[in-house]
Amino acid sequence: MADSPVLQCHGLRRKFGDLVAVDDVSFQIAHGETYGLLGPNGAGKTTTISMIAGLLERDAGEVSVAGKPMTTRTVQAKVALGYVPQDLAIYPDLSGLENLVFFARLYGMSRAQAKGRAREVLELIGLSDRAGDQTKKYSGGMKRRLNIGVGLLNDPKLLILDEPTVGVDPQSRNAILESVSGLSSAGMAVLYTTHYMEEAERLCDRVGIIDHGNLIAEGTRRELVGMVGEFDSVSLTASGDVSAVAQALATMDFVKKASVTEDGIDLVVSDARDNLPGILAEAAAQGVAIKSVEVTEPDLEAVFLHLTGRALRD
């Protein structure tokens, strides 16, 4: 079972009247993998995960979680699931600890088990020092982290996070991202929806780009960038006979363009990370001293623009 995907969904479709919100969406997530569902607001992300979580009836398609079929009526598949919605699902007059104990009791834990698990989760999300405070006194970021904590109480095999950093300050956002990264490192499968390209690039092992209800591309960041033929830019600050180096580099298969600049050389290359040693070795062979190297890789914003003809946040 460890080799089987934690989540498998195939052919998901949902209409609201004449609007097709999700159309034939399929993907899977492995143990310890963070999968990002990236797209603008209104692209179909929340509708997709609501069907996956068994909260919304689907018009077509199949979903299984940890090998169990998921519907709005099944229970077994939901036992393996943690779901963190965009809206906060916590009680403001209860403390952080009381909130977690309450939800843990809903999972059927004894009072002692619930309190013990709540304290473990508070440690995971970095709120142990505020456990006794009413959550209405929490910052927006702390409330978001507690919201994630509720989704972790049952130690799920699959955690679904629906845009968990919306409206939080940069420090809290970074804490949330670090927490999510730690979960996948510990072996949990994570489905993470976002319209922030930089979050998808930082967290996700694979990304599915969704727009107008269609999954238009899927893969690792490098695979997605490769689909649209984007190349890396390398800027070398150098001294010496840079013209000779530029001419020599221009003959290499992985170099698409080499230009001499006032400070050195600008290159357009494929797979800069793999080919940078060869570039530096050629410069050294020509007696050129490299003072600094700057590599700029294309991002998912460029991929989305290429695939849809508009920016991610349009």
N, C-alpha and C positions, 0 to 999 in steps of 0.2 A: 504493500500500500504506500510505502514511503516514496516509491518511484512514480506513483500515480499523481496527476495534478490535483491540487486541493480544490481548485475551482475549474469547472468546465461549463461554458455556456455556448450554445449553438443556435444561430438563426433567430435571435431575439427580435421581436417586432411588437410595436405598440402604437395604436392610433388614438387620438382624442378628436372625435368628430371627423373632419376632413384632414386634420393635421396628422401626418405620420411622424411621430416624435422619435421613434427608434425603428430602424429598418435593416433587418438581417445582420445583426451584430453578433460576432462569434470571437471568443478568445479563451485562453486558459491561463492559470497561474500555478506555479510549482511551489513546493515547500521552500520557505526561506527567500522567496522572490517578492520584490515589490514591483507591482505593475501599475503604471500611471495611465489614467484615462484623461487625456489632455484635449481641451477644446474650449471655445468661448462660452459665455453664458448663453443658455438656450440651445446648446448643441445636442442635448440628449443624455448628458452624463448622469444626472440625478434619476431620470426615468430608467436608465439602464440598471443602475445599482439597486433601485427600488424593486425591480423585477428579480434581480439576482438574490436579494435578501428576502424574497417572499413577501414583500409588503404590497406589491402591486401585481394584479393579474396581467399576464402577457397574452397577446393575441396569437402569437406563434413562438416556437422555440423551446429549448430545453435547458435546464440548469441543474447541475449537481455540485454539492459541497461535501468534500471528504468522502466521496463515493456514494452519497445519499441524494436521491432526487429532491429538488426544492420546488415547492409550490406555496401558495398563500396558506394552505391548510396543513402542510406537513410540519412535524415537530422535530424529528430526528436530525434533519439537515441543519436546522436552526440552532441546535445545541452546539455545533462546531463553529458558529458564526458570532462575531462581534460587530456591531453596527454603530457608527458614530455619525449622526446626521448633522446637517449645517446648523440647524436650530439647536440651541442649548436645551438639554433635557435634564436639568438639575433643579433642585428646590432651593430658592434663595434664603429661606429662613433656617435651613439646616446647615450644619457645618459640613466641611468636606468629608470628614470621616462618617458622619451620619448619613450623608447622601449615598456613599458607597456601601455602607452596611445595609441600607434600605434596599438598594438594587440587588445586592448579593443575596438577600433573603428571598427576593422574587425568583432567583435562580434555584431556590430550594435548599440553600445552605443553612445549617444551624446558626444560632446567634454567635457562638464561639468561632465557627468556621468563617462566618461573614466578617466578623471583626478582624480576624487574622488576615484574611485575603484583602480586606480593605486597606490594612496597614501596608501590606506588600505592594499594592498598587500605588498608594500614596508615595512610597519610596521610588517606584518606577517612574512616576511622572513628576518627581521633584517637588512635592507639596507636603511632605511630612511635617515641616515646621509650621504649616498653616492648617493642620488637620482639624483643630478645634474651633477655627474661625467660621462664622457664618459666611456662606458663599456670596451673599450680596455685598460683602466687603472685599471680595476678590477683584483683581483687575480683569479686563477682558481676556487677556492671555491665560491667566490662571483658570478662569472658567472654562476656556477651551481645553486646557490640559485635563481638568477634572472630567469634562465631557468624554475625552478619550479614555480616561480611567474607567468610566462606567462600561465602556465597550471591552475592556480588558479583564473584567472581573471573572468571567467564566473561562479564562485562559484559552481563547478561541484558536482554532486552526487557521481561520481566515478572518482578518480584520478589515472592514470596509470603512474608509474615511472619506467623507464627502466635504471637500474643500475646508479642511480644519483650520486653516490659518487666515480665513477671511476676516478682516477688520481688527487684527491684532497688531501690536507694536513690533518693531524689528527684533527686539531682544526675545520676546515671547515666541515669535515666529521661529527663531533659530532654535529655541528650546524644544519646540514641538517637532521640528524637523530632526533634531538629534534623537529625540525619543523614538520617532518612527524608524529611523535608521537602525537603532539598537534592537528593535523588535524583529526586523527582518534578519539581522545578524544572528539572532537567537533561534531562528528557524521558522518564525511565523510568516505565513503568506499574507501580503498586504495588497489591497486594492485601493488606490489613492486617486481621487479625482481632483483636478485643479485646472485653472486657466492661467496659472503662473508658469511660464516656460522654464524659468530658472529652478523652480521646485522639482519639476519633472526631471530635469537634467541632473540635479543633485542627488535625488533619492532613488530614482527608478532604474531597475535592471532592464526593463523593457517598457516601451510606451506605445499606447494605441491612440492615434489622433482621430478624434470624432468631430464631425461637422454636419449639421442638418440631419442628425440621426444616423449617419453612415460612418462606419469605421473605415476611413479612407487610407490609412497606412498603419503599419505595426512593425516594431523591431527595437533593437538597441539604438542608442543615439547615433552611433557610427553607421549602423545599417540604414537608418532613416535618412541621414545626411547623404549616404552613398546613393540612395535611390534618385536623388535630384541632381547628382553630379557636382556637388559643391566641393571645393578644395580648401585646404588650409593655407593661411598666410604666415610666412616666416620673415621677420625683420631682423637683420644682423647689423649691429653696430660694430664697425671694423676699421682697422687701419692697415695700410699696405696696398698692394696692387689688387684692388677689389675688382677692377675690370676683368683681369685675367681669371679670377675666381668665378665671376658671374658668367663668363663665356664657358668655362669648364662645367659649371653646374647646369647650364642650359642644355647641355648634351645628355644629361641623365634622364632616364625614362620617367622618373617620378616627378621631375621638375617641369611644370607647365609654362613658367615664365620666370625670368631672372632680370632684374633691373638694378642698375647702379644708382644709388642715391647720394645725397650730400654726406650722410653719415656712414654709409656702408652699402648693403644690398637688400633689396626686397624680393622675396620669392613667392611664387604660387605653386604649391606642391600637393601631392596626394599623400595621405597618411604621414603627416609631419612627425608624429611621435616615433614611428618606426624608422623613418628615414633621416631624422636629425643627426644621428651619429655619422652617417655617410657625408652629410653636408659639412659638418665640422671637420671631419677628417680631410676632405678636399681642400678646405680653407687652410688648414695647417700645412698640407703638402705644398701649397702655393706660397707659404711664408706669410700669410695674412693673420694678424692678431684679432681675435674675436673678443670684443669688450662686453657685449650683452646680446642676448637672444630673446626675441619676443614671438610667441606662437599664438595665433588667433585662429580658433577652429570655428567653423560655421555652427549655428545653433538651431534649435527646433523652431524658432521664430522664422528663420529662413526657409525651413522645410514647409511650414504651414503656409507661408506666403506663396511658395512655389506651387503647392498642391491646390490652393483655393483661390489664389489671386488677390488675397487680402490679408492684412495683418491679423494676428491672433486676437487682439483686443478690439478689432473693428466691430 
